[in-house]
Amino acid sequence: MQGRRHLRVAALLKRELSKLLIQEFSSAELGLISVNEVALSGDLRIATAYVGVYGSDEQLQEAWKALRRNRRRLQELLAHAVVLKYAPQLRFVLDDSVARGTRVLQIIEELEEELPPQPEA
């Protein structure tokens, strides 16, 4: 179980990383990149950022390449923005939970449209 410090540091890293992504990347080229969650290792030295990309499949691929290519720079900028004893090493994980949730809602709406109307009692 993570303590309050872990949760506060994770929230701070999520907020600062989100700001950095807005500053560093163009949403027109790469789609909208959002940080959904940041998980920290027990010693706070590794930060795993779960990111979602909202846009076309091409934008998703380009955004993923840009994140991997600029990981060290983002890590350095994050270290300057958040003062910790050790700057956490960034790892990115593609999080498609929002897209999956949207797809589930679409399926439910399609099923509701196919059902015959129920008589009101």
MODELLER restraints for C-alpha pairs under 7 A, 6 or more apart:
rsr = mdl.restraints
at = mdl.atoms
rsr.add(forms.Gaussian(group=physical.xy_distance, feature=features.Distance(at['CA:10:A'], at['CA:38:A']), mean=5.56, stdev=0.5))
rsr.add(forms.Gaussian(group=physical.xy_distance, feature=features.Distance(at['CA:10:A'], at['CA:39:A']), mean=6.38, stdev=0.5))
rsr.add(forms.Gaussian(group=physical.xy_distance, feature=features.Distance(at['CA:10:A'], at['CA:40:A']), mean=6.55, stdev=0.5))
rsr.add(forms.Gaussian(group=physical.xy_distance, feature=features.Distance(at['CA:14:A'], at['CA:35:A']), mean=6.43, stdev=0.5))
rsr.add(forms.Gaussian(group=physical.xy_distance, feature=features.Distance(at['CA:14:A'], at['CA:37:A']), mean=6.66, stdev=0.5))
rsr.add(forms.Gaussian(group=physical.xy_distance, feature=features.Distance(at['CA:14:A'], at['CA:38:A']), mean=5.77, stdev=0.5))
rsr.add(forms.Gaussian(group=physical.xy_distance, feature=features.Distance(at['CA:16:A'], at['CA:78:A']), mean=6.87, stdev=0.5))
rsr.add(forms.Gaussian(group=physical.xy_distance, feature=features.Distance(at['CA:17:A'], at['CA:78:A']), mean=6.60, stdev=0.5))
rsr.add(forms.Gaussian(group=physical.xy_distance, feature=features.Distance(at['CA:18:A'], at['CA:34:A']), mean=6.65, stdev=0.5))
rsr.add(forms.Gaussian(group=physical.xy_distance, feature=features.Distance(at['CA:18:A'], at['CA:35:A']), mean=5.93, stdev=0.5))
rsr.add(forms.Gaussian(group=physical.xy_distance, feature=features.Distance(at['CA:29:A'], at['CA:59:A']), mean=6.60, stdev=0.5))
rsr.add(forms.Gaussian(group=physical.xy_distance, feature=features.Distance(at['CA:30:A'], at['CA:59:A']), mean=4.62, stdev=0.5))
rsr.add(forms.Gaussian(group=physical.xy_distance, feature=features.Distance(at['CA:30:A'], at['CA:60:A']), mean=6.69, stdev=0.5))
rsr.add(forms.Gaussian(group=physical.xy_distance, feature=features.Distance(at['CA:30:A'], at['CA:62:A']), mean=5.96, stdev=0.5))
rsr.add(forms.Gaussian(group=physical.xy_distance, feature=features.Distance(at['CA:30:A'], at['CA:63:A']), mean=4.91, stdev=0.5))
rsr.add(forms.Gaussian(group=physical.xy_distance, feature=features.Distance(at['CA:31:A'], at['CA:53:A']), mean=6.31, stdev=0.5))
rsr.add(forms.Gaussian(group=physical.xy_distance, feature=features.Distance(at['CA:31:A'], at['CA:54:A']), mean=5.53, stdev=0.5))
rsr.add(forms.Gaussian(group=physical.xy_distance, feature=features.Distance(at['CA:31:A'], at['CA:55:A']), mean=4.69, stdev=0.5))
rsr.add(forms.Gaussian(group=physical.xy_distance, feature=features.Distance(at['CA:31:A'], at['CA:59:A']), mean=5.56, stdev=0.5))
rsr.add(forms.Gaussian(group=physical.xy_distance, feature=features.Distance(at['CA:32:A'], at['CA:53:A']), mean=5.56, stdev=0.5))
rsr.add(forms.Gaussian(group=physical.xy_distance, feature=features.Distance(at['CA:32:A'], at['CA:54:A']), mean=5.02, stdev=0.5))
rsr.add(forms.Gaussian(group=physical.xy_distance, feature=features.Distance(at['CA:32:A'], at['CA:55:A']), mean=6.59, stdev=0.5))
rsr.add(forms.Gaussian(group=physical.xy_distance, feature=features.Distance(at['CA:33:A'], at['CA:51:A']), mean=6.73, stdev=0.5))
rsr.add(forms.Gaussian(group=physical.xy_distance, feature=features.Distance(at['CA:33:A'], at['CA:52:A']), mean=5.79, stdev=0.5))
rsr.add(forms.Gaussian(group=physical.xy_distance, feature=features.Distance(at['CA:33:A'], at['CA:53:A']), mean=4.57, stdev=0.5))
rsr.add(forms.Gaussian(group=physical.xy_distance, feature=features.Distance(at['CA:33:A'], at['CA:54:A']), mean=6.51, stdev=0.5))
rsr.add(forms.Gaussian(group=physical.xy_distance, feature=features.Distance(at['CA:34:A'], at['CA:51:A']), mean=5.49, stdev=0.5))
rsr.add(forms.Gaussian(group=physical.xy_distance, feature=features.Distance(at['CA:34:A'], at['CA:52:A']), mean=5.18, stdev=0.5))
rsr.add(forms.Gaussian(group=physical.xy_distance, feature=features.Distance(at['CA:34:A'], at['CA:53:A']), mean=6.34, stdev=0.5))
rsr.add(forms.Gaussian(group=physical.xy_distance, feature=features.Distance(at['CA:35:A'], at['CA:49:A']), mean=6.61, stdev=0.5))
rsr.add(forms.Gaussian(group=physical.xy_distance, feature=features.Distance(at['CA:35:A'], at['CA:50:A']), mean=5.96, stdev=0.5))
rsr.add(forms.Gaussian(group=physical.xy_distance, feature=features.Distance(at['CA:35:A'], at['CA:51:A']), mean=4.47, stdev=0.5))
rsr.add(forms.Gaussian(group=physical.xy_distance, feature=features.Distance(at['CA:35:A'], at['CA:52:A']), mean=6.42, stdev=0.5))
rsr.add(forms.Gaussian(group=physical.xy_distance, feature=features.Distance(at['CA:36:A'], at['CA:50:A']), mean=5.57, stdev=0.5))
rsr.add(forms.Gaussian(group=physical.xy_distance, feature=features.Distance(at['CA:36:A'], at['CA:51:A']), mean=5.54, stdev=0.5))
rsr.add(forms.Gaussian(group=physical.xy_distance, feature=features.Distance(at['CA:36:A'], at['CA:52:A']), mean=6.65, stdev=0.5))
rsr.add(forms.Gaussian(group=physical.xy_distance, feature=features.Distance(at['CA:37:A'], at['CA:49:A']), mean=5.94, stdev=0.5))
rsr.add(forms.Gaussian(group=physical.xy_distance, feature=features.Distance(at['CA:37:A'], at['CA:50:A']), mean=5.16, stdev=0.5))
rsr.add(forms.Gaussian(group=physical.xy_distance, feature=features.Distance(at['CA:38:A'], at['CA:47:A']), mean=6.42, stdev=0.5))
rsr.add(forms.Gaussian(group=physical.xy_distance, feature=features.Distance(at['CA:38:A'], at['CA:48:A']), mean=5.54, stdev=0.5))
rsr.add(forms.Gaussian(group=physical.xy_distance, feature=features.Distance(at['CA:38:A'], at['CA:49:A']), mean=4.47, stdev=0.5))
rsr.add(forms.Gaussian(group=physical.xy_distance, feature=features.Distance(at['CA:38:A'], at['CA:50:A']), mean=6.16, stdev=0.5))
rsr.add(forms.Gaussian(group=physical.xy_distance, feature=features.Distance(at['CA:39:A'], at['CA:47:A']), mean=5.71, stdev=0.5))
rsr.add(forms.Gaussian(group=physical.xy_distance, feature=features.Distance(at['CA:39:A'], at['CA:48:A']), mean=5.11, stdev=0.5))
rsr.add(forms.Gaussian(group=physical.xy_distance, feature=features.Distance(at['CA:39:A'], at['CA:49:A']), mean=6.53, stdev=0.5))
rsr.add(forms.Gaussian(group=physical.xy_distance, feature=features.Distance(at['CA:40:A'], at['CA:46:A']), mean=5.79, stdev=0.5))
rsr.add(forms.Gaussian(group=physical.xy_distance, feature=features.Distance(at['CA:40:A'], at['CA:47:A']), mean=4.64, stdev=0.5))
rsr.add(forms.Gaussian(group=physical.xy_distance, feature=features.Distance(at['CA:40:A'], at['CA:48:A']), mean=6.33, stdev=0.5))
rsr.add(forms.Gaussian(group=physical.xy_distance, feature=features.Distance(at['CA:41:A'], at['CA:47:A']), mean=6.62, stdev=0.5))
rsr.add(forms.Gaussian(group=physical.xy_distance, feature=features.Distance(at['CA:44:A'], at['CA:88:A']), mean=6.32, stdev=0.5))
rsr.add(forms.Gaussian(group=physical.xy_distance, feature=features.Distance(at['CA:45:A'], at['CA:86:A']), mean=6.37, stdev=0.5))
rsr.add(forms.Gaussian(group=physical.xy_distance, feature=features.Distance(at['CA:45:A'], at['CA:87:A']), mean=6.64, stdev=0.5))
rsr.add(forms.Gaussian(group=physical.xy_distance, feature=features.Distance(at['CA:45:A'], at['CA:88:A']), mean=4.26, stdev=0.5))
rsr.add(forms.Gaussian(group=physical.xy_distance, feature=features.Distance(at['CA:45:A'], at['CA:89:A']), mean=6.01, stdev=0.5))
rsr.add(forms.Gaussian(group=physical.xy_distance, feature=features.Distance(at['CA:46:A'], at['CA:88:A']), mean=4.85, stdev=0.5))
rsr.add(forms.Gaussian(group=physical.xy_distance, feature=features.Distance(at['CA:46:A'], at['CA:89:A']), mean=4.67, stdev=0.5))
rsr.add(forms.Gaussian(group=physical.xy_distance, feature=features.Distance(at['CA:46:A'], at['CA:90:A']), mean=6.19, stdev=0.5))
rsr.add(forms.Gaussian(group=physical.xy_distance, feature=features.Distance(at['CA:47:A'], at['CA:88:A']), mean=5.71, stdev=0.5))
rsr.add(forms.Gaussian(group=physical.xy_distance, feature=features.Distance(at['CA:47:A'], at['CA:89:A']), mean=5.89, stdev=0.5))
rsr.add(forms.Gaussian(group=physical.xy_distance, feature=features.Distance(at['CA:47:A'], at['CA:90:A']), mean=5.07, stdev=0.5))
rsr.add(forms.Gaussian(group=physical.xy_distance, feature=features.Distance(at['CA:47:A'], at['CA:91:A']), mean=6.19, stdev=0.5))
rsr.add(forms.Gaussian(group=physical.xy_distance, feature=features.Distance(at['CA:48:A'], at['CA:90:A']), mean=5.97, stdev=0.5))
rsr.add(forms.Gaussian(group=physical.xy_distance, feature=features.Distance(at['CA:48:A'], at['CA:91:A']), mean=4.66, stdev=0.5))
rsr.add(forms.Gaussian(group=physical.xy_distance, feature=features.Distance(at['CA:48:A'], at['CA:92:A']), mean=5.80, stdev=0.5))
rsr.add(forms.Gaussian(group=physical.xy_distance, feature=features.Distance(at['CA:48:A'], at['CA:93:A']), mean=6.99, stdev=0.5))
rsr.add(forms.Gaussian(group=physical.xy_distance, feature=features.Distance(at['CA:49:A'], at['CA:91:A']), mean=6.04, stdev=0.5))
rsr.add(forms.Gaussian(group=physical.xy_distance, feature=features.Distance(at['CA:49:A'], at['CA:92:A']), mean=4.95, stdev=0.5))
rsr.add(forms.Gaussian(group=physical.xy_distance, feature=features.Distance(at['CA:49:A'], at['CA:93:A']), mean=6.12, stdev=0.5))
rsr.add(forms.Gaussian(group=physical.xy_distance, feature=features.Distance(at['CA:50:A'], at['CA:92:A']), mean=6.04, stdev=0.5))
rsr.add(forms.Gaussian(group=physical.xy_distance, feature=features.Distance(at['CA:50:A'], at['CA:93:A']), mean=4.81, stdev=0.5))
rsr.add(forms.Gaussian(group=physical.xy_distance, feature=features.Distance(at['CA:50:A'], at['CA:94:A']), mean=5.81, stdev=0.5))
rsr.add(forms.Gaussian(group=physical.xy_distance, feature=features.Distance(at['CA:50:A'], at['CA:95:A']), mean=5.38, stdev=0.5))
rsr.add(forms.Gaussian(group=physical.xy_distance, feature=features.Distance(at['CA:51:A'], at['CA:92:A']), mean=6.86, stdev=0.5))
rsr.add(forms.Gaussian(group=physical.xy_distance, feature=features.Distance(at['CA:51:A'], at['CA:93:A']), mean=6.19, stdev=0.5))
rsr.add(forms.Gaussian(group=physical.xy_distance, feature=features.Distance(at['CA:51:A'], at['CA:94:A']), mean=5.25, stdev=0.5))
rsr.add(forms.Gaussian(group=physical.xy_distance, feature=features.Distance(at['CA:51:A'], at['CA:95:A']), mean=5.28, stdev=0.5))
rsr.add(forms.Gaussian(group=physical.xy_distance, feature=features.Distance(at['CA:52:A'], at['CA:94:A']), mean=6.02, stdev=0.5))
rsr.add(forms.Gaussian(group=physical.xy_distance, feature=features.Distance(at['CA:52:A'], at['CA:95:A']), mean=5.04, stdev=0.5))
rsr.add(forms.Gaussian(group=physical.xy_distance, feature=features.Distance(at['CA:52:A'], at['CA:96:A']), mean=5.94, stdev=0.5))
rsr.add(forms.Gaussian(group=physical.xy_distance, feature=features.Distance(at['CA:53:A'], at['CA:60:A']), mean=5.81, stdev=0.5))
rsr.add(forms.Gaussian(group=physical.xy_distance, feature=features.Distance(at['CA:71:A'], at['CA:90:A']), mean=6.83, stdev=0.5))
rsr.add(forms.Gaussian(group=physical.xy_distance, feature=features.Distance(at['CA:75:A'], at['CA:89:A']), mean=6.65, stdev=0.5))
rsr.add(forms.Gaussian(group=physical.xy_distance, feature=features.Distance(at['CA:75:A'], at['CA:90:A']), mean=6.00, stdev=0.5))
rsr.add(forms.Gaussian(group=physical.xy_distance, feature=features.Distance(at['CA:79:A'], at['CA:87:A']), mean=5.22, stdev=0.5))
